[in-house]
Amino acid sequence: MISATALKQLARKHGTPLLVVDHDALRKSYATFKKFLPRVQAYYAVKANPDKEIVRTLFECGASFAVASMPEFMVVYQYVKDLPEQQRQQWIWDKIIYGHPIKANETLRQLHRYKPLLAYDNLEEIKKIKRYAPHAGVALRLKVPSTGAMGELSAKFGAAPGEAVDLILEADRAGLTVEGLSFHVGSQTTNLENYVQALNLAANVFEEARGRGYGKMNLLDIGGGFPAPYDDSVTPFRELARVVNRELERLFPKEIQILAQPGRFLVATAGTAVSTIVGKAVRDGKLCYYVDDGVYQTFSGVVFDQAHYHFKAIKAGPAAGCSVFGPTCDARDVVSMTETLPSTLALGDLLYSQNIGAYSHAASTCFNGFAPAKVVHVNR
């Protein structure tokens, strides 16, 4: 964890708002994932934070990548574009999954030349892939339980288990090769039963597909949802991994390749936001601090990710309950209404918020004329 002294020095050098990315934390998270899930190849979910330097560090660690747009694809593709065609094609297959089940026709046209692995979950998508990217491999995404997840995805994506094999056979009839299955139990999932149910559903689909004559599937993508350790209430990753490993060992033979798409888990703890107090007031008896970063910038997760970020102060002082607001002239720019910070902080003093590397700066805007935070990389 970056020290408060180091954050102060970085803020003095670069100004605020600032997002500091600690690459040692990235490497630690990746190593933890591999340690506790040794059978699973990690495909970093680039949407969590598409910063090129983050992708570079994880690439150097040995990660593969899950992308959901052509710009994300190209962020990763830069590492392979100069290789000979045969090596490049093999690299793409091993290193990139296009995990978005719904793709525009133009996106499929652009993907066609790369022949990647594509997710799908409905009949119309089969028709589109057949027409615009017929040489791609495909993986059927299943709808699975996401009870208690911070971000629930089953309403938007995933084929019902009861129609899964019909969709596999339909893709086969269209001339596509269904390489396997994928699912996602929901973002920041601390309910371990979600993984148990999802893995059992997937195993049942594998068995039904074989029984109906389709035995070509050899991979399972268990998606993301692995929880970042935001606080002590989060289930330790080793406990989740123990459950997943047990079910993988019981349900899937060794020849089935297991993939995953960790995003938040890999990058959340690597980010620290540093902001400056630009205003201070007491409203209805409650202390209010106004900072130069907010929900339209680094703290976008308050709105889009149901996240609750906490603040710490560089300076010490007597504690008081307070609210922290962002810089825009918008009533919704509320970062937190329940903070405990020194009551003696003044304009120009610094606050910082840890564990903010995922689904934060990636969704920043320039709303109201306030630019996103500058990103600074340390321990690169």
C-alpha positions, -999 to 999 in steps of 0.1 A, spaced: 0 0 0 13 34 -10 21 55 21 4 88 29 38 106 26 43 92 -9 8 103 -19 15 138 -6 47 140 -26 30 128 -58 2 153 -53 27 181 -48 45 170 -81 15 163 -103 -14 182 -87 -48 168 -80 -72 151 -87 -48 122 -90 -52 84 -95 -21 66 -84 -17 30 -98 6 7 -78 19 -20 -101 33 -40 -73 -3 -44 -61 -13 -56 -96 15 -82 -96 5 -93 -61 -32 -97 -70 -23 -117 -101 1 -140 -81 -27 -145 -55 -52 -155 -82 -27 -180 -97 -17 -194 -63 -52 -203 -52 -67 -212 -86 -38 -229 -103 -59 -247 -129 -75 -215 -141 -60 -192 -167 -68 -156 -159 -82 -134 -187 -81 -99 -172 -114 -82 -179 -101 -50 -196 -133 -31 -189 -124 -29 -152 -96 -5 -161 -83 -4 -197 -52 17 -189 -24 6 -213 2 4 -185 -21 -19 -164 -26 -41 -194 12 -41 -200 20 -52 -165 -5 -80 -165 7 -91 -199 42 -93 -185 28 -114 -156 14 -139 -180 -23 -129 -180 -46 -133 -210 -74 -108 -216 -112 -106 -219 -124 -77 -240 -158 -63 -248 -152 -38 -275 -129 -32 -304 -110 -4 -287 -103 -28 -258 -93 -55 -283 -67 -31 -299 -52 -22 -265 -42 -58 -261 -35 -65 -298 -6 -40 -298 15 -68 -281 10 -92 -310 6 -71 -342 42 -74 -353 44 -112 -351 42 -134 -382 6 -143 -391 7 -179 -378 22 -169 -344 -2 -139 -342 -33 -161 -348 -22 -186 -321 -15 -158 -297 -49 -142 -302 -66 -176 -296 -46 -181 -264 -47 -145 -251 -79 -128 -261 -116 -136 -255 -143 -113 -268 -167 -119 -240 -196 -96 -249 -225 -118 -260 -241 -90 -281 -220 -75 -309 -228 -50 -336 -225 -61 -372 -196 -37 -378 -177 -51 -347 -180 -86 -361 -168 -74 -395 -137 -60 -378 -132 -91 -357 -134 -115 -387 -98 -112 -397 -86 -121 -362 -107 -153 -357 -110 -149 -319 -132 -167 -295 -166 -150 -293 -194 -153 -267 -230 -157 -278 -263 -164 -260 -291 -163 -286 -302 -173 -320 -299 -139 -337 -262 -137 -326 -255 -171 -343 -269 -157 -375 -248 -125 -372 -216 -144 -364 -222 -168 -393 -226 -139 -417 -199 -115 -405 -173 -136 -386 -178 -172 -397 -143 -184 -388 -145 -174 -352 -148 -200 -324 -178 -194 -301 -187 -201 -265 -222 -202 -252 -229 -179 -223 -253 -194 -197 -276 -176 -174 -267 -185 -138 -277 -173 -103 -261 -140 -91 -277 -137 -57 -261 -110 -36 -237 -97 -62 -229 -60 -63 -236 -61 -101 -263 -85 -113 -259 -95 -149 -284 -124 -155 -312 -101 -166 -291 -88 -195 -270 -117 -206 -271 -155 -207 -291 -183 -223 -314 -203 -200 -299 -237 -192 -330 -253 -207 -323 -239 -241 -285 -241 -240 -280 -273 -259 -305 -263 -286 -284 -231 -291 -252 -252 -292 -267 -275 -319 -280 -246 -338 -246 -230 -339 -231 -263 -351 -257 -265 -379 -247 -230 -389 -211 -242 -394 -197 -227 -362 -175 -245 -337 -188 -242 -302 -156 -245 -281 -173 -245 -247 -194 -226 -222 -191 -194 -202 -210 -178 -173 -208 -148 -149 -221 -150 -114 -222 -112 -110 -197 -86 -100 -182 -86 -65 -198 -119 -56 -194 -129 -20 -221 -156 -21 -201 -187 -28 -232 -207 -36 -235 -188 -69 -203 -205 -81 -215 -239 -69 -248 -236 -87 -232 -222 -119 -206 -249 -121 -232 -276 -117 -254 -260 -143 -225 -259 -167 -216 -295 -160 -252 -306 -168 -251 -287 -201 -218 -305 -210 -234 -338 -202 -266 -331 -222 -247 -318 -252 -226 -351 -253 -258 -371 -249 -273 -353 -279 -243 -359 -301 -221 -328 -296 -189 -337 -279 -166 -310 -292 -166 -286 -262 -133 -285 -243 -133 -252 -223 -153 -236 -196 -150 -199 -189 -161 -192 -153 -163 -155 -158 -156 -128 -132 -172 -117 -100 -142 -126 -78 -145 -101 -50 -119 -74 -42 -110 -72 -5 -125 -38 1 -130 -45 38 -130 -73 63 -166 -82 55 -155 -96 21 -151 -134 19 -113 -141 16 -103 -152 -19 -88 -184 -6 -122 -195 7 -138 -189 -26 -110 -206 -45 -114 -237 -22 -150 -240 -32 -143 -234 -69 -114 -259 -69 -135 -286 -52 -163 -282 -78 -139 -281 -108 -122 -313 -96 -155 -330 -90 -173 -320 -122 -148 -313 -150 -121 -337 -162 -85 -324 -166 -89 -321 -204 -114 -293 -200 -96 -260 -201 -108 -236 -174 -107 -199 -180 -118 -169 -159 -122 -132 -163 -111 -115 -131 -112 -77 -134 -121 -60 -101 -101 -86 -82 -69 -79 -101 -70 -41 -103 -91 -27 -74 -65 -26 -47 -39 -11 -71 -56 23 -73 -56 52 -48 -74 85 -55 -59 117 -41 -80 149 -40 -78 184 -26 -103 200 -4 -116 230 -23 -146 239 -1 -158 235 35 -191 243 51 -215 233 78 -250 225 66 -278 216 91 -252 211 117 -231 186 96 -196 193 84 -192 191 46 -160 189 26 -159 196 -12 -131 180 -32 -118 183 -67 -128 148 -77 -163 133 -78 -189 109 -92 -184 122 -127 -147 114 -125 -128 88 -104 -157 82 -80 -181 71 -108 -184 38 -91 -207 54 -65 -233 57 -93 -225 28 -117 -210 2 -94 -230 6 -61 -196 13 -45 -190 31 -12 -155 46 -11 -140 58 22 -116 86 27 -85 92 48 -68 125 55 -31 132 52 -33 155 83 -45 143 117 -70 160 139 -101 155 161 -126 132 142 -161 143 132 -188 128 110 -190 146 77 -201 144 41 -178 146 10 -190 162 -22 -175 163 -57 -167 195 -76 -195 198 -101 -226 220 -98 -248 190 -96 -268 177 -66 -260 141 -75 -222 147 -72 -222 131 -37 -193 109 -30 -202 100 6 -226 111 33 -211 90 61 -174 98 65 -153 103 97 -125 128 91 -106 154 110 -128 184 116 -99 208 114 -90 202 78 -86 233 57 -89 243 21 -59 229 2 -55 198 25 -55 164 9 -78 134 12 -72 100 -3 -93 69 -11 -78 34 -14 -90 4 -34 -104 24 -62 -86 9 -92 -116 -9 -107 -147 6 -125 -137 41 -115 -114 62 -137 -125 41 -167 -160 57 -165 -147 93 -160 -162 121 -180 -156 159 -184 -190 168 -172 -194 204 -161 -159 211 -175 -141 191 -148 -115 169 -164 -107 133 -152 -80 127 -127 -44 125 -139 -31 89 -137 3 83 -122 20 48 -123 43 38 -95 65 7 -91 63 2 -128 
